[in-house]
Amino acid sequence: MNECETQKWVATALDITTSELGIAMAQRSMYNRVFIPKKGKKGHKARKRVLHVPPPELKRVQKQIKKAFDWLEWPNYVHGFVKGRSNLTAAAIHRGSGFLLTIDFKNAFDSVTLLQVEEALTRHIGLDDTVANMLAELATHNGRLPQGSPSSPLLFNLVVLDLDSQVFNFCNEHGFAYTRYVDEIIVSSRKPIPKANRWAIIKMCFDFGFRIAPEKVYYQDSARQTLAVVGILLRTSGIGLSNRRKVDNLRAMLHHAEQGDNSISPESIIGKLGWVKRIDPSKLRTRLGKYDPNKFFSRQYVQQVNESRK
């Protein structure tokens, strides 16, 4: 296709006008940098996460890119940014394991290049080279996948499919279980994972282009500790929440709501309590016992929730 034909094809595929596409293409260098606090270890210097937020017209087009590929079906080992899957589903596959290896990528989105996005769109979607190039141009910033763009999660998953396949095949050959949640690789086994195998998996990630700091690699043994991954505990009796802070934050929210804080959404509290109950019901007794959901809702929230649904 020539450039004019490519623009018409892309505009039609994204359900936008060629004029809107032209504006979005012109705005590719107009991202706003936003700094948000990043959780770090106690006693260490506070860090900040950098988001690159696209201007409104470009952001709308990126949302259309995301929407255009809603039909994609993802392998069972991909759990981040996939509808119906979560950190819970990523962790649940590893229940009953005795040993766990986790590898967390450093600055994952920024490690993905425009060329990788273009190649993934060509290889996995079957797009024409010129179309793939235009979509990659619309979805990247300074040649990288920006954190803060609506299309980045989808394209990140698409690019990493090749690494997923490589690691999954290796794990399958050696009798290991494999999942990936966002930018964290999870490998587990009922038997110890040999050091040579661990290094082989880490090398695959390095060779793919990801940076991995030593503190981002964890190897856990259930004989020494309760296995924990992506905020979930893998107990012998089932799963639980490993992050006490989240439950304590919910307890604080409940307290403020009981004191009459109207800024807290009733439905959000019901949803969060349901989430805790689904993952780790024991926390409702040990950490949230004061706030019996049935009594709390019947006294404070049921009427408001019902009214909000009318």
N, C-alpha and C positions, 0 to 999 in steps of 0.2 A: 504494500500500500504506500501511496505517497502521503505527505503530511496532511493534506486536506482530507483525503479519504480516512486517514487514521483519526483525525479529530471528529469527523462525522460519526464514525463507528463507535468511538469511545463515548461521545455525548449520548448517542442512542442507547448504548449498553448501560450507562449510568442514569438514564432518564433525566438528563439535563439538556440545556441548549448549548450550541457551540459557543455562544456569547459567554455563558456562565463558565464554560470550560476555559475559554480564553482568559477570563478574569482570574480564575484559579491558577492557571499556569503563570500569569504575571505576578502572582502573590507568593510564589514559592520561597522567596527570600525574606518575607515579612513576618516571620515568627516572633512571638514575644516570649522572652525567658521569664519563667516564674520559679522562685525558690521556695521549697517547702521543707519544714524540719524533717530530718530523718532519724529514726530511733537508733541509738548507739549504746554501747556498753557503758555502765555506770562508771563515772570517773574519767571517761574519755571526752575529748573535745566534741561538742555538738556538731553534727554534720548536716548538710542540706542536699536535698534531691533537686536536680534541675529539670524542669519541664519546658519543652518547647511547644508553645500553644499557637496553632495556626490562626490566621485571620478568619473572620466569619465565612467568607465566600469559599475559601480553600477548605475550611473545616467541613462545610456542607458537602462538598465534592468528595472528601475523604469518607464521610459517612455513607455516601452513595457507593463508594468502592466496597466498603464493608458489607453493605446491604446486598450488593450484586453477587456476593459469594456466600450468602446465607445457606445455599443448597449444599455446600461441601459437607461430606461425611468424614469424620476424623477417626483415625485408628484408636483402638481401645486404650492405648497407653498415653494418649494426649488428653490432659485434663484441665489445663489452664485456658481460659477464654473460650471454653466450649459450653454451649447451652446444655443444661442438665448434668454437668460435671463440676467438680469443685475440689478443694483441698481434701474434703472428706472422702470423695470417691478415689482420689489419687492415693490416699493413705490406706484405705480399706483393703485394697488389693494385697497389701503387704502384711495383713494380719496373720499371726502364727509363725512369722519369721523369727529366726534367732539372731540374724546379723543384718545390718543395714548400712549401706553406703549412700551418702547424699553429697551432691556436687552442685553448688550454687554459682551461677555465672555472675561475673562482675560487669556492671554496666551493659547488660545483655542487649537492649535495643540498639545502643550506640555501636555495638560490635557488628551489627548487620549492615551490609553495604548495599548501595543502589544496585550494583551488579548482581548480588545474590538475590535481591527481590525480583529483578528482571528475569533471571534464570529460573527462579521458582515459579513465576507466573507462566513462563514458557513450558517448563517441564511438567508441572503438576496440573495446570489448567488447560494447556494446549493453545495459548494465545500466540498470535503473530508477533514476531520480534518487535515491530514498530509499535504495536499496541501495548505490549508488555513494557517497553521502554517508557512510553508516555505515562502509564499508570505508576511505574516506579518513580518517575520524576515528580508526579503529583503527591506521592506518598512519602518521599524522603526529604531530608533537609541537610544541606551540605554533604550530600553523598551518604548519609546515614539514616537509619530508621529513628525518627524522633519519639521520645517518650512524651506523650501529651497529645498525640494525634489519634483520632478515632479509628483509623485504619491500621495502626501499628500492631495491635495485638494479633489480628487476623494474619497479617503478612509475616509477623514473627513466627507464628505457628507454621505457616506455609514453608518458610525458609528452613526451619529447623526439622522439618519432616525427614530430610535426608540424613541428618545426624540421628534422629529418633530411630530410623530404620536400621542404621548401622549398629547402634548400641543395642537395640532390641534383638537383632539377629545374634549378636555376640552373647547376650544374656541367655537367650533361648538355647544356644549351643551348650552353655555351661550350667543350665538348670537354675538360673536366677530369674526373679520377677523384675519387671521394669515398668516404671511410669515416669511421666514428666509433668510437673505442675508449674506452669509459667516458665520461670528460668531455673528451676531446680530439678535435677535428675535424681531419681530414686531407684536404687537397686537393692534387692533383698534376697536372702537365702536362708534356708533352714540350717545349712552348714556354713562354716567360716568361708568368707570370700578371700581367696589367696591374694597376697599383695601384688603379685604379677598381674592378676586379672583387674585389680583396682587401678593399677597404673595404666593398663591398656585402655580402660574406659576413660580415664582422665586425659590420656593422649589423644583419643578420638575427639574430645571436646576442644583441646588445644589446636589440633590440626584443622578443625572446622573454623577456627578463628575466634573462639571465646577465650577471654581472660579469666583465670581462676586463681584467686589468692589462697594461700595455704589454709587460712582460717575459714575458708568457704567449703572445705572438704571435711566431712565427718564420717567416721567409721564407728558404729555402735555394736555392742555385744549385749544381748539380753541377759546374760549371766551376771553382768556387772551393773546394768541399769535398765530402766524401762525405756524401750525404744520410742523415740519421738521424731516426727517428721511433719513439716508444713503445719505446725501448730496442733498436731494430733498425736495423742499417746497411743501406742500399740500395746495394750495390755494383753495378758494371756486370756483374760475373761472378756475382752472386747476392746473398744476404742474409747478414748477420753480426750479432754481438752488439756493441752500441755501449757497453754498460756493463761496463767492465773489473772494477769492484768486485764484481759478482756472481760472476765467474769466480774472482777472488781469494778471495772468501769460501768458495767451493766447495773451492778448493785447501787453505785452512786447515782445513776440515771433514775433508777426506781425510787430512791430516796428523795431526789429533787421533785419527781413527779408527785409523790405522795404529799410533799410540802406545798403543792399547788403550782408548780412550774408548767405553765400552759404551752411553752415552746416545744415541749417534748411530745412527739406524735404517739398517740395510743397504739396505732398499728405497728410502729417501729418497735415498741416495747414488746408487744405480743409476738412479733416476728423473732426478735432476739431471744426471748425466753423459749420460744419453740425450738430455735436453733440449738440452744444449750440443752434442752430436754432431749432432742434427737441424738446429739452427739455424746453428751455426758450427763445423764439425768441425776447422777449422784451429786453434782454440783448444785442442783436446785435445793438439795437438803443441806449440804455442808456449807455452801457459800451464800445461798439465796434463801435459806430457810425462813427468814423473817418475812419474806415476800411470797407467801403462798399464792401462786398464780390465780387459782380459782377465787379465793377471797378478795385478792387485790383487784382483779378485773370486775367482779360483781359489784364491788363497792365504788370503784373509781372510773372504770373505763368501758364497760360493755355498752352502756348507752351511747357514749361518744362514738365508739367504733361503729355501732349500728347506724347512727345518724350520718356518719361519714360515708357509708356505703349506699345511702339513698340516692 
